[in-house]
């Protein structure tokens, strides 16, 4: 898969998540958050109003610090695909 194809597939996975109206499990949200931030090369600090949520987000980012941007995109896509596959 080329880098361009990977990016298109990643953006499609992001759209699927953003279009979903039902709540996600908290652990899934944290994983999606961390891999999205890494994949999009966004290193802004978490900005929740609740300090404990910021701590969880920071921890999720810390756990994937050695993951490359392309690998983060692949993992994000896999998470989305598996979530929608197994929730039926």
C-alpha positions in Angstrom: 0.0 0.0 0.0 1.4 3.4 -0.9 1.6 6.3 1.5 -1.2 8.0 -0.4 -3.5 5.0 -0.3 -2.8 4.6 3.4 -3.6 8.2 4.0 -6.9 7.9 2.1 -7.9 4.8 4.0 -7.0 6.5 7.3 -9.1 9.5 6.4 -12.0 7.2 5.5 -11.7 5.5 8.9 -11.7 8.9 10.7 -14.9 9.8 8.8 -16.5 6.5 9.9 -15.7 7.3 13.5 -16.9 10.9 13.3 -20.2 9.8 11.6 -20.9 7.2 14.3 -23.6 8.5 16.7 -23.5 5.9 19.5 -21.1 6.1 22.4 -17.8 4.3 22.2 -16.3 2.3 25.1 -13.8 4.5 27.0 -10.8 2.3 26.3 -11.6 2.4 22.6 -11.9 6.2 22.7 -8.4 6.4 24.3 -6.8 4.1 21.7 -8.5 6.0 18.8 -7.4 9.3 20.4 -3.7 8.3 20.8 -3.4 6.7 17.3 -5.2 9.6 15.7 -2.9 12.1 17.3 0.2 10.1 16.4 -1.0 9.5 12.8 -1.9 13.1 12.3 1.4 14.3 13.8 -0.5 16.4 16.3 1.5 16.9 19.5 -0.7 19.4 21.3 -1.4 18.7 24.9 -4.7 17.2 25.8 -7.3 19.9 26.5 -10.1 18.3 28.5 -11.6 20.4 31.3 -11.2 17.3 33.6 -7.6 16.7 34.8 -8.1 12.9 35.1 -9.2 12.7 31.4 -6.0 14.6 30.4 -4.0 12.2 32.5 -5.5 9.2 30.7 -5.0 10.8 27.3 -1.4 11.6 28.1 -0.8 8.0 29.3 -2.3 6.7 26.1 0.0 8.9 24.0 3.0 7.8 26.1 2.2 4.2 25.5 2.5 4.6 21.7 5.5 6.9 21.7 7.6 4.5 19.6 5.0 4.0 16.9 5.6 5.6 13.5 3.1 7.9 11.9 2.3 5.3 9.2 2.1 2.5 11.7 -0.3 4.6 13.8 -2.5 5.0 10.7 -2.5 1.3 10.0 -3.4 0.5 13.6 -6.2 3.2 13.7 -7.7 1.7 10.5 -7.5 -1.8 12.0 -9.2 -0.6 15.3 -12.0 1.0 13.3 -12.5 -2.0 11.0 -12.6 -4.4 14.0 -14.9 -2.2 16.0 -17.5 -2.0 13.3 -17.1 -5.7 12.4 -17.6 -7.0 15.9 -20.4 -4.7 17.1 -23.0 -6.1 14.7 
